[in-house]
Amino acid sequence: MQFSLVSGDAAPVSGELLVIPLFEGELVGDAAPAPLATADSALDGKLRAAATQEGFKAKVDQSFLLHTLGRLGNERVLLLGLGNRARFQPEVLRLAAGRAAKTAQRLKVTSIAFRVPATDRAEDVVRAVVEGLELGVYRFDKYKSAAREDKGSPKLKSATLALPPGSEKSRALDDALNLGLKVAEAVNWARDLVNEPPNVVTPVRLAQAAQQAAKEAGLQAEIGGRKEIERLNMGMFLGVTVGSAQEPRLIHLVYTPKNAKDAKRAPLALVGKAITFDSGGLSLKPTEGMVEMKTDMAGSAAVLAAMKVIGGVVKPPFPVHAFIGACENMPSGTAYKPGDILTARSGKTVEITNTDAEGRLVLGDMLTWAGEHEPSAIIDLATLTGACMVALGNYIVGAFGDDDATVNSVLDAAKSAGEEMWRLPISDMQKDALRSDVADMKNSGERWGGAINAALFLKEFVGDIPWVHLDIAGPSNSPKERGYLNKGATGSGARTLVELVRRRAADVATQPEPKAEPVKAAKRAKAKTAR
C-alpha cells in the first residue's frame, strides 16, 4: 500500500473512505475534534446523530459506518472507538486501524483517508496507524479458487494520513511512517512463511527465503547442510532430523555495521525455532494436535522478518546475528527414539524421553553456537510448549530469563511495539524434573511446569551470557480475526525484536567506542569443531 502524510487541518482529505478515530466523550457536545465537527457539519448533523442512535460511544473495538450520499468528498465515513484517552496506548490505534483496513477491503474501496488522532506521541501514533493498516489488509488466500477468480476486484492501494489540526509534517514523522511500513511488510512476509503448507516451506525452502531476505537487506548469509551440522558436532540437531526425508538446513545471517569500529562491538544474537513440520516423531501427536504444526517454525520466521528491517532500515551500530536450525520432526525407521542418548555440541548428553520435545534439542545446539560468537545477549523465539498456552492463552508471550536488565529491556520493547508479554519464573526448584539416571539430563520432564522445564533445558546451553527465551506458542497463530490479525499466522515477536534493536542502538550511541576486536567467530567455530 502507498502511504502519504498531509499537514493537519479540518479541510477534506481525499479518499473513498474517511476514517475518524475517537476517544470516549468526543462524539457529543463541544468535545468533538475538528475533523468530526467538519464532517458532521457537511452532513447536516446526521453523522453524530446516527452514531449516537446506534449506540456508538467510542469504546475500544466499537465502529460506526455511514454513507455520505455525496455530501462529502468521501463516499463513506467510518468512526473508530479508541476508548478512554487516559488509558490510550498506540496498540489500541493499531488494532483499530486494522479494523478500518478490513472494512475498506470489504467495501472494495481503493483509497482511504485516515484522520490521525491528537496525542502527545505523534511519531508512535503515525507508526501505529501505518502498521495497523498494512497488517490489516493482509490475506493468505492464494490456494482458494474464489480468491484467484476475485483477483481483478478493487483493492485498497493508498492511504492518506491527515495529521491533527495544528500539526506539521516533519522528518521524524516521515521516518516513523517508513519504519512502520517496513516493519509491517516484514511481518506480513513472516505470516506468509508460516501460513504456507509444510510441503511448500521445507527446511530447504526456508533457507532460500533467508538467503533472499539477506540479499534484500544487505546481510551476509551462510547456509549449511547435513555435513556442516555434523562437522559442528550438533548431535541434538542431527538426532531430530534423521527421521525425515527432507534435508536439514543450518542458517546464519549476519548484519555488520559499515563503520569498522562499530563492527568490533559484541553482537546481539537472535535464535529462532524452525521445525517446518512437527509430527511429534515416534511420540506421535494426535491428528488435532498435528494439523497446525506447519506453524512450528514461526520463531524463525519472526527472526528473519526482524533481520530484514534491522539490516534494511535500523542499521544499528553493532552487529546482529541470526541463528536458525531448520528441519522436520518425522517418524520413520531411522527416527530417533525414546531412550536414545544424544550428545549436544556443548558436550552435554541428553536422554530422550519424548521425541515430541524436539524444538528444545535443536535450539540447544543453536544457543551453544550463538554463544561461541560472544554476543552481548541472546534472544530466542520458539513455539515451544503448549504449557505456555495453558498459562497465558492465545495472545500473550511467555518471557523467561534470569538477567533482570535484559529481560526488562525485552519486555519494555514489547510494550512499545504493542506485543504483550509476561515474565514467567525460571526456578532451579524445577531442575529435578529434567534429571536423568543415565545422562546429564533428559529432554522432557513432568507435566507440571512444562514451560518452565523447557526454559530450564535451554538455559543449560547459554552459560553466563544474558539470555531471554520467548515462548510464542500461543501468539504465533491467532484462532480468530481480531483487529489487524486474521485467523492464522501473526508474525509474533518480529516487532519486539526490531524495537529492541532500535533501543539498544540508541543506548550504544551514548557509550564509548570499543577498544579491542573480539575473537573472530570463524576461529571460535573452528576450535569447537574438534569436540
N, C-alpha and C positions, 0 to 999 in steps of 0.2 A: 504494500500500500504506500502511496505517496502522502507525505505529511508536510504541512506548512504552518507557520506561525504568523498571526497578524496582531498588531497592537490593539489594546483593549479600548473599546468604546461601545456604545449601545446601538450603533448602526447595524443594519442587517449584514449577515455573513452568508456568502453563497454556499449552497449545499442542499441536496434534496431533503435531507433530514436534519433538523435543528435539534441539538441536544443541550438541555439546560439542567445541570446538576443543582440540587437544592439541599440546604440543611433544614432540619425541623424548625418550624416557625417562620420560614421565609416565604411561604406561599400566600400568607394573608397580611393585610394591613400595610403599613409603611416599611415593613422589613423586607419587602420584595427587592431583590437585586435588580440593577438596571436592565440586564438582558431579559429578565422575566417581565418586568414592567413594560418594556418596549413591545415585546411580543404580545402581551395581554392587551395593550392599547390598540395594536393593529387588528386584533380580533375582537374589538369592542367589549373587552372584559370577559369574553366567553372562556378563555383558557383557564384562568384561575377558578371561575365558577364551576366549570365542568370537572376540573380536577378535584375540587372540594366535594362536589356531589358524589364522585366515585370513591371517596374515602382516601384520597392521596394526601398523606401528611408528611411526606419526605422522609419517612423512616427508611432504615437500611433495607435494601432489596426491593423497595417499592418502585414502581414506574407507572407513568401515565402517558398515553399516546393520543394525539389529536390531529385530524386532518385540517389544514388551514383553508381549504376551499379557495385558493388563490389570493387570500388576503395578505399573505406574506411572500417573500421571495423563496421560502422553503415550503415544500409540499406538506410536510408534517412536522409537528413539534413533539419531542419526547422529553418528559420530565423524569429525572432520576433522583431517588432518595439517597442522601448521604448520612442520615441520622443526626445525632447530637454533635454540634460543632466542637464542643469541649472534648469529646472523645474521638475526634477525627484522626485517622491515620491514612497515609496515601494508599494502603491496600484496599480500603473501602472504596476509594475512587477507581482503583484499578479493576476491582470486581464490577463496579457499576459501568465503567467503560466497556468491559467485556459484554455485559448485557446489552449495551447500546449497539455494539458491533453485531451481535446475534439478531437483534431486532432489524437492523439495516439489511442484513442478509435475507431475513425472512420477507422483508418488503421489496427485495430486489432493487434497492437503490444503489447508485454508483458513487455518490458523494455524500459526505457528512460534514456538518458544521458543529463544532463542539465548543461550548462556552466554558472555558476553564474557570473553576470557582476561585474566589479570592481567599487566599490563606497567606500565612507568613512563611510558607515553604514552597515558593514558586517553582524552583527547579525540580524538587521532588514530585510536585503535583503534575508538572508537564510530563515528566518521565513516566509517571503512573498512568496518565491518560494514553500516551503512546503505546506503552506496553499492554494496557488493557484492551485497546482497540486491535492491535496487531495479534495478540494472543486470542482474542475473541473471534476473529474471522477464520481461525484455523479449523480445517476439516480434514479428516482422513477417510476418504470415500473412493479412493482410486480403484478399488476392486468391486464397486457397486455399478451394475449396468445402468441404473437410473441416473447416477451421477455422471456417467460418461455421456448419456443422452442429453443431460442438462448442461453440458459443458459450455454451450453458447449463451446461456442465460446471463443477465446482467450481474455483475459482482461489485462489491464495494472496492473502489480503486483509490479514492482520495479522501483525506480528512484535513479540514482547516481548523486549527486550534486558535480560538479567539481569546486573547489574554483578558483579564479583568479590567474594567474601566480604570484608567489612570496608570496602567502598567505599560511598559515599553519593551520591545524586543531587545535582546542582548546576546552577546556571545555565549554567556553562561547558559541561557535558555536554549540556544541553538545546540550547544553541546549536550544538554540534558535530553533534548529531543533525539539527537543522533544516537546517544548511548542507549536510550530506551528502545529505539528501533532495532539496533544491532543485537541487544540482549534478547528481545522478543523473537527476532528472526532465528537466533541461535537456539532458543528454547523450542521453537516450532520444528526446527531441524532435528533436535533430540527427540521430540514427540514422534516424528516420522520414523526414526530408527526403532523406537520402542514399539510402535504400533504395527510395524511391518511383521508379517508372519515369519516363524522361525526357519522356514525353508528358503526365505529370501535373505534375512540377516543372519548369516552364519558367521563363525569366527573370521573367516577369510573376508567376507563382505564388510564386517565391522572394521577390520584393519584397513580395507580400501577406503572406507568412509573417513577414517582417521587420517590417512595419507592426503585425501582431498582437502580435508579441513586444515591440515598443516600447510598445504600449498597456498590456500586462500589467505591464511593468517600470517604467513611468513615464519612458520615454525619449522624446526628440524624434526624429521620423523624417522624412527628406526623401527623396523618391523622384523621380527624373528619368528621362526617356525619351531617344529619339534626339536630339531638338532640344537638350536640355540637354547631352548628350555633345558635340554639335557646337559648342555655344556655349563649352564649356570647352576646345575645341581638342584633344580626346583622339584624335589621329589613329591611334594604335595600337589602341585600344579599338574605334574605328569600323572599322578595317581587318579585325579578326577577325569582327565581327558582320555584315558586309554580305552574306555568303553565305547567311544563314539567313532563313527567313520569320518566325521568332519575333522579336518586338521586344525589344531590349536594355533593361536597367534599371540605373540608377545609384542605389545605396543608400547613405545616410549616416545612421547612428544616433548620437545624442549623449546621453551621461549628463552632467548638470551638477549639482554639489552644491548643496544649498539654501542653504548658508552663502555669502554674497556674496564673502567673502574667499577661501574655498576655490575658488570658481568662477573666480577670476582666475589660478589656478595653470596652468602649462603642462599640456596634456592628454597622456594616453597614447593613441597611435594604434594600432588593430588593423586589419589589412588581410587580407581573405580572398579566395582564388581562387574564382570562381563560373562555371565553364564547365559549364552544366547538361547539355550533351551534347557530347562531343568526337569527331567522326568522323575528325579529322585534317585536315579541309579537303581541298584538292586533293592534298595529300600524304597520301592516304587510308590509314588504318590497315587492317591485315588484320582479318578477322572476329574472330579470337580476341583481338585487341588492342582491339577496339571494344566488345565486348559488355558490359563493365563500366564504360563511360565515362559512365554516369549519375553515377558517384561523383566526377567531376572538379570538383564543387562542394563537396566535403567540407570544404575550408578555410573557406569562407563559412559553412557550417552550424555549424562549431565556434565561429567568431567570434560568430555570432548567439546560440548557446546560452550562451556566456560572458557576453554582454551582458545576457541575461535575468537571470542571477544577480548580475552586477555592479550593475545598476540596482535589482533587487528585494530583494537581501539584503546584499551587501557595502557598497554606498554609500560609496565611498572619498572622501577629502577632496580630490579633484582630478577634473577632467573626464576622460572616456574617450570616444573617438570610434571608430566602426567605419566602414570604407570598403570598399564591395564593388561591383565591376563585373560584372553578370550578363549572359551571352549564350551562344549556341550557336556551335560552330565547324563549319560545314557546307560541302560542295562545291555549287556551282551556277554558273550563267552570270555571276553578279555577285560570286562569291567572290574574295578577294584571292589573289594568285598568287606563286609563287616568282619572284623577280626584281623584284617591286614594291618601292618605297621609301615607307615611311610616316614621317610627322613626328609625333613624340611631343608631348605637352603641354609638356614641358620645352624643346622646340625641337630636340632631337636627332633625327637622321634614321637610320632603320633599314632595311637591305636585308633582304628576306625570302628566306631560303634554304630554309626548311622551314615550311610552314603548320601542321604539327603541333607546332611550338614556339610555340603561341599564348598559353598562360597567362601567360608572362613579359611578353608585349606588353600585355595588359590590366593586369597587376599594375604594370608600369612607369608607366602613366598614373595608377593608383590611388596608388602610392607618391609620385609628384610632388604630387598633390592633397593627400595626407595631410601631406606636408612643409610645404605652404603654411599649415597651421594651427599651425605652430611647436610641435610636440609635444616632450615630454621624451625620447621614444623611439618607435620604430615597430617593431611585431612583425607579420610577415606569416606566414600559414599557407597552404600550397599543395600540392596533389597535383601536384608539378611535373615530376619526372623518374623514369623507370624506372631510370636510372643509380643513383639513391639506393637503390632497392630491391636492385639488384645488390650494392651495397656493404654495406648494413645489414640486408637481409631484410625480413620482414613486420611486425616488431613494434618496430622502433627508428626514431625520428625523426632525420633529419639536421639539425643546427643549424649555421648559418653566421652570421658577423658578425666585424667586426674591433675592436669596442669590448668589451674583455675584461669590464668590470664588468657591462655589460648582458647579454652572452651568459651569464656565470656566474649572474646573477640568474634568468635563464630556466631554466637547467639545474638550479639549486637548487630552483626552484618545481616543475619537472617531477618531480624526485626525490621531493619531498614529496607530490606529487599521485599518484605511482605510475605516471607515464608515462615510459618510458625514452627518453632522447635521447643522442645522441653528437655532439660537436662535430667538424666537418669543416673542412679548411683553405679559405681563400678567397684564394688566392695570385695576385698580379699576373702571375706567370710564365705563367698560363693565358690572359692577355688576348689574346695573338696569335690565339687560336682564334676570337675574335669580330671580328677586324679585317676591314674591308670595303674594297674598291678604289673603291667608288662612293658610299659613305655613311659616316656617323660610326661605324657598327658594323653587324654583322649579327645576326640573331636566333638563329642556331644555328651552332655550331662543329663541331669534330671529335667523333668518338665518345668518345675518351678524356677522362676527367674531366668527363663530361657534367653531373653535378650541380653541380660547381664552376663550370663555364661558365655555367650558368643563374643561379647565385647572383651571379657577377660581372656578368652582364647587369643584374640587379635593382639591384645596388649603384650603377650609373650614375645611378639616379633618386632616391637618398636624400640625396645631398650629405654634409654633415658631421653629420647627425643620427644619434645612436646607433640602431642597427638590428640586428634579428635576423630571419633568414629560416629558417623551419621547413619542411622538405620532408617532408610526411606521406604521400607516395605509397604507401608500404608499410603503415604502421599504420592508415591511414584505413579499411581494409577487411580484415577477418580471413578467411583462407581456410578456417578451421575453428572449431568450438566449442572454447573454452578459458576456463575459469573463468567470469567473468561475461560473456564475449564469446560471441556467436553467429556463425555464418558470415554475413558481410555487414558493414554499416557499424558503426563503433566509436565515432564521435564524438571521435576522437583530437585532442588539443590543447585541448579546451574546459576540462578540469580544470586543466591547466597555466596557462592564461590567468587563470582565477579565482584560483588560488593566487598567481600573480604580482601581481595587483592587490591581494590581501589583504596581501601582504608590503610592497608599495610604500606602501600605506595606513598600515601600522604605522610605516614609516620616515618618511613625510611628517609624521606626527603629532608627531615629535620635532624637526622643522625649524622655523625662524622663518616667520612669516606672510609671504606675498608682499606686496611694496610697490607694484608697478606692474601695471596691467592690460595684458595682451598685445594686440597689434593684433587687431581683430575679424576672424574668419575670413571673413565676408562681404566685407569691404573688400579682403582679400587676393585672394579669388577673383575679385572684380570687376576688380582691377588686372591679374590674369593673363589675363583673357578677351581683352584687346587683342592678345595674342601672335598 
